[in-house]
Amino acid sequence: MNIEWAPLRVPMNRRLQTLVTAFFTYTFFTLPISSCLAVAILLYYGEMFVRSLLLIYFVIIYLDYKRNYGIMEGNGWLFYRGIRRYRDYFPVELVKTAELPPNKNYIIASFPHGILGTGTCINMSLDIGNWLSQFPHVRPKIATLDHHFKTPFLRDILRWWGMVSVSKESLAYLLSKSNDPKHKDNRDGFTSNAVAVLVGGAKEAMDSHPGQYILTLKDRKGFVKMAIRTGSSIVPSLSFGEVDIFDQVSNPPDSSLRRFQNVVKKFTGISPLLPKGRGIFNYNYGILPHRRRIVQVVGSPIDVTKCDTPDPEYVDKIHGQVIRALEKMFDEYKEKYAPNSKQTKLIIQ
């Protein structure tokens, strides 16, 4: 077991990038469990006053979710999201291929999921400066698991980061918002919502290995139906390099590990991945992502005709357009942004 240690003399800026990345990585991996653990400790060891505060907090969570599905209006906590060292660690880039007029709402169909969806998360949640400069007046959001927004502490951090629930009700709430500049919801100057949905989800994450762009899409049509019901355009998005920042323990479809992951995913919505990355002081062991470039390419919007009850044939038609758009984007940009592009293929399953 040969460990490749990081050199002692590393520029301070790179050290800081590694520390910030370590913070976010460990936070993403441990936050759901640590949030539940914190609640359990406070309930068990806390005095009556602490328990009363928790009870009030639970009621607030319940009422807030009933009111607007836990969505924080606006762009979240921009101060916290302005940390650029996390972006610069990889680095993460954003490539615009078409305009997104701020007179409508959008579903950003983002692929691949990777282990954490890092590229999309940085561009549309943690550090949205590049997004706002390229798509002015379009408010970016990322949709994640619904039960996260019913979990104390976790839901507040995700809200501060500008994330929203991926539930049908939450998406419909956001994508049905007015695009009128004079509407009260648009007093911040933003007249459009662009909600990124990592369509492949936990299933696609299990197929994430360096150099393998395996997308879970053929049977995923819910986002198309939502777009049609709300009249939102679908914008295909490909993050080149997303699958390269982590590897994971081998889990072929017929392996015991994959069967275990499928069982856990069925009951929790989360696939228990075993990521393989680097460490803070070494380059080949740990769960930190590798320093590898991620380029999120945002495609052209696919317009749909609004209908409350989408026709299956029309859903299939739009779904096919999304698949063809992704294939075209991959072929057009892989030589420029994908390492070992000649050996890299796109598989849609």
C-alpha positions in Angstrom: 0.0 0.0 0.0 1.9 3.0 -1.3 0.7 6.3 0.0 1.5 9.4 -2.1 2.0 12.1 0.4 1.3 15.8 -0.4 4.5 17.9 -0.4 5.2 20.1 2.7 5.6 23.2 0.6 2.2 24.0 -0.9 1.0 27.5 -1.6 -1.3 28.7 1.2 -4.1 29.3 -1.3 -4.1 25.7 -2.2 -4.1 24.7 1.5 -7.1 26.8 2.1 -8.9 25.4 -0.9 -8.3 21.9 0.4 -9.6 22.8 3.9 -12.7 24.5 2.5 -13.3 21.4 0.3 -12.8 19.1 3.3 -15.4 21.1 5.2 -18.1 20.9 2.5 -17.3 17.3 1.7 -17.6 16.1 5.3 -20.6 18.2 5.8 -22.4 16.7 2.8 -21.6 13.2 3.8 -22.4 13.5 7.5 -25.0 16.2 7.8 -28.2 14.0 7.6 -26.9 11.7 10.4 -25.4 14.4 12.6 -28.6 16.5 12.4 -30.7 13.6 13.7 -28.1 12.8 16.3 -28.1 16.4 17.5 -31.9 16.3 18.0 -31.7 13.0 19.9 -29.0 14.4 22.2 -30.9 17.6 22.9 -34.1 15.7 23.6 -32.4 13.2 25.9 -30.0 15.5 27.8 -31.7 18.9 27.4 -33.5 20.6 30.2 -37.2 21.4 29.9 -36.5 24.8 28.4 -34.4 23.2 25.6 -37.0 20.6 24.9 -39.7 23.3 24.8 -37.6 25.3 22.3 -37.2 22.1 20.2 -41.0 21.6 20.3 -41.6 25.1 19.1 -38.9 24.5 16.4 -40.7 21.3 15.2 -44.0 23.2 15.0 -42.3 25.9 12.9 -40.9 23.3 10.6 -44.3 21.7 10.2 -46.1 25.0 9.5 -43.4 26.2 7.2 -43.5 23.0 5.2 -47.3 23.2 4.9 -47.1 26.8 3.8 -44.4 26.6 1.1 -42.7 23.2 1.4 -39.8 24.7 3.3 -38.7 26.9 0.5 -36.6 30.0 1.4 -37.6 32.8 -1.0 -34.8 34.6 -2.8 -31.3 33.4 -3.4 -30.5 31.9 0.0 -27.6 33.0 2.2 -25.4 34.7 -0.4 -22.7 35.6 2.0 -22.0 32.0 2.9 -22.4 30.9 -0.7 -19.7 33.4 -1.9 -16.9 31.1 -0.9 -14.9 30.7 -4.1 -12.2 28.4 -2.8 -14.4 25.4 -3.1 -15.0 26.2 -6.8 -11.3 27.0 -7.4 -10.2 23.7 -5.8 -11.3 21.6 -8.8 -11.9 24.1 -10.6 -15.6 24.2 -11.5 -16.6 26.1 -14.6 -19.9 27.1 -16.2 -20.4 27.2 -20.0 -23.4 28.9 -21.5 -24.6 27.8 -24.9 -27.9 29.6 -25.2 -29.9 32.4 -23.6 -32.4 31.7 -20.9 -34.8 34.6 -21.1 -36.1 35.6 -17.7 -39.7 35.7 -18.8 -40.3 32.0 -18.0 -39.3 29.3 -15.6 -36.9 26.4 -16.3 -36.2 22.8 -15.2 -32.4 22.2 -15.5 -32.2 18.5 -16.3 -28.7 18.0 -14.9 -26.5 15.0 -15.6 -24.5 13.0 -14.5 -25.3 12.9 -10.8 -21.8 11.7 -9.8 -21.2 11.0 -6.1 -22.4 14.4 -4.9 -23.4 16.4 -7.9 -20.6 18.8 -7.1 -20.5 20.9 -10.3 -24.2 21.7 -10.4 -24.2 22.3 -6.6 -21.4 24.9 -6.8 -22.7 26.7 -9.9 -26.3 26.9 -8.8 -26.2 26.9 -5.0 -23.0 27.5 -3.1 -21.3 30.1 -5.4 -23.9 31.5 -7.9 -21.8 34.5 -9.0 -20.9 32.9 -12.4 -24.5 31.9 -13.0 -25.9 35.3 -12.3 -23.4 37.0 -14.6 -24.4 34.6 -17.5 -28.1 34.3 -16.8 -29.2 37.6 -15.2 -32.5 37.7 -13.5 -32.8 33.9 -13.4 -32.9 32.6 -9.9 -31.0 29.3 -9.5 -32.2 26.5 -7.2 -31.2 22.9 -6.7 -33.8 20.3 -5.8 -32.9 17.5 -3.4 -34.6 14.8 -1.3 -37.9 15.9 0.2 -37.3 14.4 3.7 -34.2 16.6 4.1 -36.6 19.5 4.5 -38.4 17.8 7.4 -35.2 17.1 9.3 -34.3 19.7 12.0 -31.1 21.7 11.4 -30.4 20.0 8.1 -33.3 21.7 6.4 -32.1 25.2 7.5 -28.6 24.7 6.2 -30.0 23.4 2.9 -32.3 26.4 2.7 -29.5 28.8 3.4 -27.6 27.2 0.5 -30.6 27.9 -1.8 -31.8 24.3 -2.1 -35.4 23.1 -2.4 -37.4 19.9 -2.1 -37.7 17.8 -5.2 -41.3 16.8 -4.3 -43.9 17.4 -6.9 -45.6 20.0 -4.7 -42.4 22.0 -4.2 -41.4 22.0 -7.9 -45.0 23.0 -8.9 -44.9 25.8 -6.4 -41.6 27.2 -7.7 -42.2 26.6 -11.4 -45.7 28.1 -11.3 -44.5 31.4 -9.9 -45.2 34.6 -11.8 -42.6 36.1 -14.2 -44.0 39.6 -13.9 -41.3 42.0 -12.7 -44.0 43.8 -10.6 -45.1 40.7 -8.8 -44.3 40.7 -5.0 -42.2 37.5 -5.3 -39.9 39.3 -7.8 -39.0 42.4 -5.8 -35.4 41.2 -5.6 -35.0 41.8 -9.4 -35.3 38.1 -10.4 -38.2 37.2 -12.6 -37.5 33.6 -13.4 -36.8 30.4 -11.4 -34.4 27.7 -12.8 -34.6 24.6 -10.7 -31.9 22.0 -11.2 -33.0 18.4 -10.9 -30.4 15.6 -10.8 -32.7 13.3 -12.7 -30.7 10.1 -12.4 -30.6 10.4 -8.6 -29.3 7.8 -6.3 -29.5 5.1 -8.9 -27.2 7.0 -11.3 -24.8 7.8 -8.4 -24.2 4.1 -8.0 -22.9 4.0 -11.6 -20.5 6.8 -11.1 -16.9 5.8 -11.8 -14.1 7.8 -13.5 -14.6 8.1 -17.2 -18.0 6.5 -17.2 -20.9 8.7 -18.2 -23.8 6.3 -17.5 -27.1 8.3 -17.3 -30.3 7.0 -15.7 -32.9 8.6 -17.9 -34.9 6.2 -20.1 -37.6 5.6 -17.5 -37.3 9.0 -15.8 -40.2 11.1 -17.2 -41.5 12.8 -14.1 -39.5 16.0 -14.8 -41.0 16.1 -18.3 -44.5 15.8 -16.9 -43.8 18.6 -14.4 -42.4 20.8 -17.1 -45.6 20.3 -19.2 -47.9 20.9 -16.2 -46.2 24.2 -15.3 -45.3 25.3 -18.9 -41.6 25.4 -17.9 -38.9 24.9 -20.5 -36.4 22.0 -20.0 -32.7 22.8 -20.2 -30.4 19.8 -20.6 -27.1 20.2 -18.7 -24.0 18.0 -18.7 -21.2 18.3 -16.2 -18.0 17.0 -17.8 -15.6 15.7 -15.2 -18.2 15.2 -12.5 -17.6 11.4 -12.5 -13.8 11.9 -12.3 -13.5 13.6 -8.9 -14.4 10.4 -7.0 -14.2 6.7 -7.6 -16.1 4.2 -5.4 -15.7 0.6 -4.3 -16.5 -1.6 -7.2 -20.3 -2.3 -7.3 -21.3 -4.0 -10.6 -25.1 -4.6 -11.0 -24.9 -8.2 -10.0 -22.7 -7.7 -6.9 -23.8 -8.2 -3.3 -22.8 -4.6 -2.6 -25.1 -3.3 -5.3 -28.0 -5.4 -4.1 -27.5 -4.0 -0.6 -27.3 -0.4 -2.0 -30.6 -1.0 -3.9 -32.4 -2.2 -0.7 -31.2 0.8 1.3 -32.2 3.1 -1.6 -35.6 1.6 -1.8 -36.4 2.4 1.9 -34.5 5.7 2.3 -34.1 7.2 -1.1 -30.3 7.3 -0.5 -27.8 4.9 -1.9 -25.0 4.1 0.7 -22.0 4.8 -1.5 -18.4 3.9 -0.6 -16.4 6.8 -2.2 -12.7 6.6 -2.9 -10.8 9.9 -3.2 -7.8 11.5 -1.6 -6.9 12.7 1.9 -6.0 16.1 3.2 -2.3 15.2 3.3 -2.1 12.5 0.7 -3.3 12.0 -2.9 -4.6 8.4 -3.0 -6.5 7.5 0.2 -9.5 9.3 1.7 -12.9 10.7 0.9 -12.0 14.1 -0.4 -12.6 14.7 -4.1 -9.6 14.8 -6.4 -8.6 18.1 -8.0 -10.1 17.5 -11.4 -11.8 20.1 -13.6 -15.6 20.1 -13.8 -17.3 21.9 -16.6 -21.1 22.3 -16.5 -22.4 22.9 -20.0 -25.9 24.4 -20.0 -27.8 23.6 -23.2 -30.6 25.2 -25.1 -34.1 25.3 -23.6 -36.7 22.9 -24.9 -40.0 24.6 -24.9 -43.2 22.7 -24.0 -46.9 23.4 -24.4 -48.5 23.7 -21.0 -51.2 21.1 -20.1 -52.6 20.1 -16.8 -52.9 16.4 -17.9 -49.9 15.6 -20.1 -50.6 13.3 -23.0 -48.2 10.2 -22.8 -47.3 10.6 -26.5 -46.3 14.2 -26.0 -44.4 13.3 -22.9 -42.4 10.7 -24.9 -41.8 13.2 -27.6 -40.3 15.8 -25.3 -38.4 13.1 -23.4 -36.9 12.0 -26.7 -35.8 15.6 -27.4 -34.0 15.7 -24.1 -32.1 12.5 -24.8 -31.1 13.7 -28.3 -30.0 17.1 -26.9 -27.8 15.4 -24.3 -26.3 13.1 -26.9 -25.6 16.1 -29.2 -24.0 18.1 -26.3 -21.8 15.2 -25.3 -20.5 14.6 -28.8 -20.0 18.4 -29.3 -18.1 19.1 -26.1 -16.5 15.9 -25.0 -13.2 16.5 -26.9 -12.9 19.9 -25.2 -13.9 19.1 -21.7 -13.7 15.3 -21.1 -10.4 13.7 -20.2 -9.6 10.8 -22.5 -12.4 11.8 -24.8 -11.7 9.2 -27.4 -12.3 6.4 -24.9 -15.2 8.1 -23.2 -18.8 7.2 -24.2 -22.2 8.3 -23.2 -24.5 5.5 -22.0 -28.2 6.3 -21.4 -30.1 3.6 -19.6 
